[in-house]
């Protein structure tokens, strides 16, 4: 347990420089957080309820966004009883949801908030071993899910991500920033710092999204005691593959996030302004549940100005710090750290440029990769190849440093242009699916919707250009 294959300094160097996903092994054997299984957490929480998101296990051709899920408040004891099929779950918050048909996910729970009356538990998480002294559970989030629980494919606008698997296994499907255009990015549903993909990675509709064929997935199965590095702007779809899973993550801030904060502020202004102009009775669930409410134009403008000021301040500091070195003919770039998602935690405006195929993303050269100490303690998450309709997967199994190659037989789906929606409610009746009108981009439409306009207006490439023009104006 005391053995650490890398020093904190070396680990931080790897985290901050590696531009591809990798799994750290044998780094957290002495962390008390490894004992955070659901039974232990239920004892610590002493009957406190948390919110679970429930979705259908059936795989559709469109992503099951958070706006399409049901929500319940429940204790971890009730969650365990439901996941084990115990009679006690015939009444209570999960009684309307058959375990064979639904999954449940207590996702994105801030540890500082859940355990606010037990701050001593924060020290069970020791990110100082990864070179970030002072970072503990207080700066981390908790994820508890049942088999099938998943997060729609998305990328995070800010920072890089360290994920510790505590209980059960999760399968990660990761795509590089250069695949952005192949994943059909969208900002509806809107959530600050999350850019979603229109493609259901588990069952992609290649007739509606043909460019997805050109994407390159890196697939890894993360087991207990392993830590996954998700580099900046890597897309990811995550699913629980065991009856119960627990994981802990922390976003590492990067200097490059300052520009992304500006882009996110612009996006928020546009989305809130345009969607708020619609008739509220239209019932379009455009705001992700985590956002709570649309902020006013005044607040959004203040947020934009704060983001721009933070960016310019960071640039001034960077320029003054590099004044001693020659920079003639060099293109100035911001490549540093920053990534905590939701502003409700008190994050100040920071930023990150969303990268597309056309953007200059620092791909590690062969000689640079040779310097990375890959081996039994640091395992690359390698790309899988697309072969007709079957994709292969690379898995890192629990308790092993070996790479296992799997053929998972993921089948590309047929054309399906209807979108399903589950209304957010505890009412059992809302578990019935309601079909929306045709919404697929492959369907010819007689009239454009607000969402069609927004898909183009807040496309990451457009927002990136707008941010650059805005920042140039401020420099002048």
C-alpha positions in Angstrom: 0.0 0.0 0.0 2.9 2.4 0.7 4.5 1.7 -2.7 4.0 4.6 -5.2 5.4 4.0 -8.7 5.6 7.8 -9.3 6.5 10.7 -7.1 3.9 13.5 -6.8 6.1 15.7 -8.9 6.5 13.1 -11.7 2.7 12.3 -11.6 1.8 15.9 -11.9 4.2 16.3 -14.9 2.5 13.3 -16.6 -1.0 14.7 -15.9 -0.2 18.2 -17.2 1.7 17.0 -20.3 0.0 13.9 -21.5 -2.6 14.6 -24.2 -4.1 11.1 -24.4 -6.0 9.1 -21.9 -4.1 6.8 -19.6 -4.8 4.7 -16.4 -2.6 5.0 -13.3 -2.3 1.8 -11.3 -0.9 1.3 -7.8 -1.2 4.9 -6.8 -4.0 4.9 -4.3 -3.5 1.7 -2.3 -3.3 3.6 1.0 -6.3 6.0 0.4 -9.1 5.6 2.9 -11.5 6.5 0.1 -10.9 3.0 -1.4 -13.3 1.8 1.4 -16.1 4.1 0.2 -18.4 1.4 -1.1 -22.1 2.1 -0.9 -22.6 0.2 2.4 -19.9 2.4 4.1 -21.3 5.6 2.6 -24.8 4.8 3.7 -23.5 4.4 7.2 -21.7 7.7 7.1 -24.7 9.5 5.6 -27.0 8.2 8.4 -30.2 8.1 6.3 -29.6 11.4 4.4 -31.3 11.4 1.1 -29.7 12.3 -2.2 -31.1 12.7 -5.7 -31.0 9.8 -8.2 -31.5 10.1 -11.9 -33.4 7.2 -13.5 -33.3 6.2 -17.1 -34.4 3.2 -19.2 -31.9 0.4 -19.9 -33.3 0.0 -23.4 -30.9 1.5 -26.0 -32.4 4.0 -28.4 -30.9 5.7 -31.4 -30.8 9.1 -29.6 -28.9 9.9 -26.4 -30.9 9.7 -23.1 -30.2 13.2 -21.9 -30.8 14.3 -18.3 -33.9 16.2 -19.5 -35.3 12.8 -20.6 -34.9 11.1 -17.2 -37.0 10.8 -14.0 -35.7 11.9 -10.6 -36.2 10.6 -7.0 -34.9 11.5 -3.6 -33.7 8.4 -1.8 -31.3 7.1 0.8 -28.4 4.8 -0.1 -30.1 2.0 1.9 -33.1 2.3 -0.4 -30.9 2.4 -3.4 -29.1 -0.8 -2.3 -32.4 -2.6 -1.5 -33.7 -1.7 -5.0 -30.5 -2.8 -6.8 -30.7 -6.1 -4.9 -34.3 -6.7 -5.6 -35.3 -6.7 -1.9 -39.0 -6.7 -1.0 -38.6 -3.5 0.9 -38.3 -1.6 -2.4 -41.9 -2.4 -3.3 -42.7 0.8 -1.5 -40.7 3.9 -1.4 -39.0 6.1 -4.0 -37.9 3.3 -6.3 -41.2 1.4 -6.2 -42.3 2.7 -9.7 -39.1 1.6 -11.4 -38.4 -2.0 -12.2 -34.7 -2.7 -11.7 -34.7 -4.9 -14.8 -35.9 -2.0 -16.9 -34.3 1.1 -15.2 -30.9 2.2 -14.0 -30.3 4.8 -11.2 -27.5 7.3 -11.0 -26.6 9.7 -8.1 -24.2 11.6 -10.4 -22.1 14.7 -9.9 -22.6 15.0 -6.1 -20.3 17.4 -4.5 -18.5 15.7 -1.6 -18.2 19.1 0.2 -22.0 19.4 0.1 -23.0 15.9 0.9 -20.7 15.6 3.8 -20.7 19.2 4.9 -21.3 18.1 8.5 -18.4 15.6 8.4 -15.5 17.6 6.9 -13.0 15.1 8.3 -14.0 12.7 5.6 -12.5 15.0 2.9 -9.0 13.8 3.8 -9.9 10.3 2.7 -9.2 11.5 -0.9 -5.5 12.4 -1.4 -4.9 14.1 -4.7 -1.6 15.3 -3.2 -0.2 12.0 -4.4 -0.8 13.2 -7.9 1.1 16.5 -7.3 -1.8 18.7 -6.2 -1.2 19.4 -2.5 -4.2 20.5 -0.6 -6.6 19.0 -3.0 -8.9 16.5 -1.3 -12.4 15.3 -1.3 -13.5 18.9 -0.7 -12.6 19.6 -4.4 -14.1 16.3 -5.7 -17.4 14.8 -6.7 -19.0 11.5 -6.1 -20.8 9.2 -8.5 -23.0 6.2 -7.4 -24.8 4.1 -10.0 -26.5 0.9 -10.8 -25.8 -1.4 -13.8 -26.5 0.5 -17.0 -26.2 4.0 -15.5 -24.6 6.3 -18.0 -23.6 9.8 -18.9 -24.4 10.9 -22.5 -21.3 11.5 -24.6 -20.0 15.0 -24.0 -16.8 17.0 -23.5 -16.0 19.3 -20.6 -15.0 22.8 -21.5 -12.6 23.2 -18.6 -9.5 21.5 -17.4 -8.5 17.8 -17.3 -10.1 15.1 -15.2 -8.8 12.5 -12.7 -11.2 9.7 -11.9 -10.8 7.2 -9.2 -12.8 4.0 -9.4 -13.8 2.8 -5.9 -16.4 0.0 -6.4 -17.5 -1.9 -9.4 -16.4 -1.2 -13.0 -17.2 1.5 -15.5 -16.6 1.5 -19.2 -15.3 4.7 -20.8 -15.6 5.5 -24.5 -13.2 8.4 -25.2 -12.8 10.4 -28.4 -10.0 12.9 -29.1 -10.7 16.6 -29.6 -10.0 16.3 -33.3 -13.1 14.2 -33.6 -15.4 17.0 -32.5 -17.1 17.5 -35.9 -17.7 13.8 -36.2 -19.6 13.8 -32.9 -22.2 16.5 -34.0 -21.8 18.8 -30.9 -24.9 20.6 -29.5 -25.6 22.9 -26.6 -29.2 21.8 -26.2 -29.8 20.7 -23.5 -27.8 23.6 -22.2 -25.4 23.2 -19.3 -22.5 25.4 -18.6 -19.1 23.7 -19.5 -20.7 20.6 -21.1 -20.9 20.2 -24.9 -23.1 17.2 -25.7 -22.9 14.9 -28.7 -26.1 14.3 -30.7 -24.9 10.7 -31.3 -25.8 7.8 -29.0 -22.4 6.2 -28.8 -24.0 2.9 -27.6 -26.2 2.7 -30.7 -25.1 5.3 -33.3 -27.5 6.2 -36.1 -25.1 6.4 -39.0 -27.8 7.5 -41.5 -28.5 10.6 -39.5 -24.9 11.1 -38.3 -22.7 9.6 -41.1 -19.5 11.4 -40.1 -19.4 9.4 -36.9 -17.9 6.6 -39.0 -14.7 8.7 -39.0 -14.4 9.0 -35.3 -11.8 7.0 -33.3 -12.9 5.6 -29.9 -10.5 4.8 -27.1 -12.3 2.3 -24.8 -11.2 1.3 -21.3 -12.9 -0.6 -18.5 -11.8 1.1 -15.2 -11.7 -1.1 -12.1 -11.4 -0.4 -8.4 -8.1 1.2 -7.3 -7.4 2.6 -10.8 -7.3 6.3 -11.8 -8.1 7.4 -15.3 -6.7 10.6 -16.7 -9.1 12.3 -19.1 -7.1 15.0 -20.9 -8.6 18.4 -21.8 -11.4 18.4 -24.3 -11.6 14.7 -24.8 -15.1 13.5 -25.4 -16.4 10.7 -23.2 -19.4 8.4 -22.8 -19.4 6.5 -19.5 -21.5 3.5 -18.4 -21.6 1.3 -15.3 -21.2 -2.4 -16.1 -21.5 -3.8 -12.6 -24.6 -3.9 -10.3 -23.3 -1.1 -8.1 -20.5 1.4 -9.0 -18.8 4.2 -7.0 -16.3 6.6 -8.4 -14.7 9.9 -7.3 -13.3 12.6 -9.6 -11.6 15.9 -9.5 -11.1 18.5 -12.3 -7.7 20.0 -12.5 -7.7 23.6 -13.5 -5.7 24.7 -16.5 -4.5 28.2 -17.6 -6.0 27.5 -21.1 -9.4 27.5 -19.4 -9.5 31.3 -19.3 -10.3 31.6 -22.9 -12.9 28.8 -22.6 -14.6 30.8 -19.8 -15.1 33.6 -22.3 -16.6 31.2 -24.8 -18.9 29.7 -22.2 -20.1 33.2 -21.2 -20.9 34.1 -24.8 -22.7 30.8 -25.2 -24.7 31.4 -22.0 -25.8 34.8 -23.2 -26.9 33.6 -26.6 -28.7 30.5 -25.4 -30.5 32.2 -22.5 -31.5 35.2 -24.6 -32.9 33.2 -27.5 -34.6 30.4 -25.6 -36.1 32.8 -23.0 -37.8 34.6 -25.9 -39.8 31.5 -26.8 -43.2 30.8 -25.4 -42.7 29.1 -22.0 -45.7 26.8 -22.7 -43.9 25.2 -25.6 -42.5 22.7 -23.1 -39.1 22.4 -24.7 -36.8 21.0 -22.1 -33.7 23.0 -23.2 -32.2 23.7 -19.8 -30.3 20.8 -18.2 -31.7 20.1 -14.7 -28.3 20.9 -13.2 -28.5 24.5 -14.3 -31.7 25.1 -12.2 -32.7 28.3 -14.0 -31.9 30.6 -16.9 -29.9 33.6 -15.7 -30.8 37.1 -16.6 -29.1 39.1 -19.4 -27.6 41.4 -16.8 -26.1 38.5 -14.9 -24.8 36.9 -18.1 -23.2 40.1 -19.2 -21.5 40.5 -15.8 -20.2 36.9 -16.1 -18.9 37.7 -19.6 -17.0 40.8 -18.4 -15.5 38.8 -15.5 -14.4 36.1 -17.8 -12.8 38.5 -20.2 -11.0 40.4 -17.4 -9.7 37.1 -16.0 -8.4 36.1 -19.4 -6.7 39.4 -20.0 -5.1 39.3 -16.5 -3.9 35.8 -17.2 -2.4 36.9 -20.5 -0.6 39.9 -18.9 0.9 37.6 -16.3 1.9 35.1 -18.9 3.6 37.8 -21.1 5.5 39.3 -18.2 6.7 35.9 -17.1 8.0 35.1 -20.5 9.5 38.5 -21.3 13.0 37.1 -20.8 12.7 34.6 -23.7 12.5 35.5 -27.4 9.1 35.1 -28.9 9.6 36.6 -32.3 7.5 34.9 -35.0 5.9 32.6 -32.5 2.2 32.3 -32.2 1.1 33.1 -28.6 -1.0 30.3 -27.0 -2.3 29.7 -23.6 -1.7 26.1 -22.5 -2.3 25.7 -18.8 -4.7 24.3 -16.2 -8.3 24.8 -15.1 -11.5 22.7 -14.9 -14.2 22.7 -12.4 -17.5 22.6 -13.9 -20.5 24.3 -12.3 -20.5 27.9 -11.2 -22.7 27.0 -8.3 -19.7 25.7 -6.4 -18.2 29.2 -6.5 -15.9 28.9 -9.5 -14.7 32.2 -10.8 -14.9 32.7 -14.6 -12.0 30.9 -16.2 -11.7 29.4 -19.7 -10.8 26.9 -22.4 -11.0 27.0 -26.2 -13.2 24.2 -27.6 -11.1 22.5 -30.1 -12.3 21.2 -33.5 -10.6 19.5 -36.4 -9.4 22.8 -37.7 -7.8 23.8 -34.4 -4.1 23.4 -33.6 -4.3 20.9 -30.8 -0.9 19.8 -29.3 -0.6 16.2 -30.4 2.2 14.5 -28.6 5.1 13.5 -30.9 6.6 10.1 -30.8 9.7 11.3 -29.0 7.6 13.0 -26.4 5.6 9.8 -25.8 8.8 7.9 -25.3 9.5 10.1 -22.3 6.3 9.1 -20.7 6.9 6.2 -18.3 4.3 3.8 -19.7 4.3 0.4 -18.2 2.4 -1.7 -15.6 1.8 1.5 -13.5 0.7 3.8 -16.3 -1.3 2.2 -19.1 -2.2 3.9 -22.4 -5.8 3.8 -23.5 -5.3 2.9 -27.1 -7.6 3.7 -30.0 -9.8 1.0 -31.4 -10.4 0.6 -35.1 -13.7 0.9 -36.9 -14.4 -2.3 -38.9 -17.8 -2.2 -40.7 -20.3 -2.3 -37.9 -18.2 -3.9 -35.2 -15.9 -2.1 -32.9 -13.1 -3.6 -30.8 -12.4 -2.4 -27.3 -9.4 -2.1 -25.1 -10.0 -2.8 -21.4 -8.0 -2.4 -18.2 -9.5 -4.9 -15.8 -9.6 -4.5 -12.1 -6.5 -5.6 -10.3 -4.5 -6.1 -13.4 -2.0 -3.9 -15.3 -2.4 -5.9 -18.5 -4.3 -4.7 -21.5 -7.1 -7.0 -22.6 -8.5 -6.7 -26.1 -12.2 -7.3 -26.5 -14.6 -7.5 -29.4 -17.8 -6.0 -28.1 -19.9 -6.2 -31.3 -21.4 -2.7 -30.9 -24.0 -2.5 -33.7 -24.6 0.6 -35.7 -28.3 1.3 -35.7 -30.8 2.0 -38.5 -32.5 5.3 -39.2 -34.7 6.4 -36.4 -35.9 10.0 -36.4 -38.2 10.1 -33.3 -36.9 11.4 -30.0 -38.1 9.9 -26.7 -38.7 12.0 -23.6 -39.3 11.0 -20.0 -40.7 13.8 -18.0 -38.9 14.7 -14.8 -41.3 13.6 -12.0 -41.7 11.1 -9.3 -45.1 10.2 -10.7 -45.2 6.6 -12.0 -47.3 7.7 -14.9 -44.4 9.8 -16.3 -42.4 6.7 -16.9 -44.4 6.2 -20.1 -42.6 7.6 -23.2 -43.9 10.5 -25.0 -42.9 11.0 -28.6 -41.8 14.3 -30.0 -42.1 15.5 -33.5 -39.4 14.7 -36.0 -36.2 16.3 -34.9 -33.4 14.5 -36.6 -31.0 16.5 -38.8 -31.5 13.9 -41.6 -35.2 14.7 -41.9 -36.3 17.4 -44.3 -38.1 20.1 -42.4 -40.5 22.7 -43.7 -39.6 25.2 -41.0 -36.6 25.9 -38.9 -36.9 25.7 -35.1 -35.1 27.8 -32.5 -32.9 24.8 -31.7 -31.9 24.6 -35.4 -30.7 28.2 -35.2 -28.9 27.6 -31.9 -27.2 24.5 -33.2 -25.5 26.8 -35.8 -25.2 29.9 -33.8 -23.5 28.4 -30.7 -21.5 25.8 -32.7 -18.1 25.5 -30.9 -16.3 26.7 -34.0 -18.5 29.8 -34.3 -18.2 30.6 -30.6 -14.4 30.2 -30.7 -14.3 32.8 -33.6 -16.6 35.2 -31.7 -14.5 34.9 -28.6 -11.3 35.7 -30.6 -12.9 38.7 -32.2 -14.2 40.0 -28.8 -10.8 39.6 -27.2 -9.1 41.4 -30.0 -11.5 44.2 -29.5 -10.6 44.4 -25.9 -6.9 44.4 -26.6 -7.4 47.3 -29.0 
